[in-house]
Amino acid sequence: MKIGVSLGISSREPIQHTVEVIQNAEALGFDSAWIADCQLSMKDCFSALTLCAVNTSNILLGTGVTNPITRHPTTIANSFTALKELSGDRAVIGIGTGWTA
C-alpha cells in the first residue's frame, strides 16, 4: 500500500511550513505529497513543490489537481518540466477540472 498526503497552502500560510510538513511526511515514510492548485485562494503550487523538491530526496511530488482551463497548458508544461528536473524525476502532474472551473 502507498500512502500520500494532500495539502493546500492558504494565502496566510508560509510556504516554508508546507516544506516542513512534506519533509516530515517523507521522514515518516509517506510515498507522495500533493499540493492543490487553486490560483484564486491558495499560493502557487509549483513554487511550493519546487521548494519541496530541493529539500527532500525520495517523496513523490505532485499537483492535485492542475486545471488546464484556468492555467494555460504551456504554462503547466513549463512549470512541470522545471519541477521534474529539480526533483530528480520525482514529479507527477494531476490534471483535471477541479471544483473551481
C-alpha positions, 0 to 999 in steps of 0.5 A: 500500500502507498500512502500520500498526503494532500495539502493546500497552502492558504494565502496566510500560510508560509510556504516554508511550513508546507516544506516542513510538513512534506519533509516530515511526511517523507521522514515518516515514510509517506510515498507522495505529497500533493499540493492543490492548485487553486490560483484564486485562494491558495499560493502557487503550487509549483513554487511550493513543490519546487521548494519541496523538491530541493529539500527532500530526496525520495517523496513523490511530488505532485499537483492535485489537481492542475486545471488546464482551463484556468492555467494555460497548458504551456504554462503547466508544461513549463512549470512541470518540466522545471519541477521534474528536473529539480526533483530528480524525476520525482514529479507527477502532474494531476490534471483535471477540472477541479471544483473551481472551473 
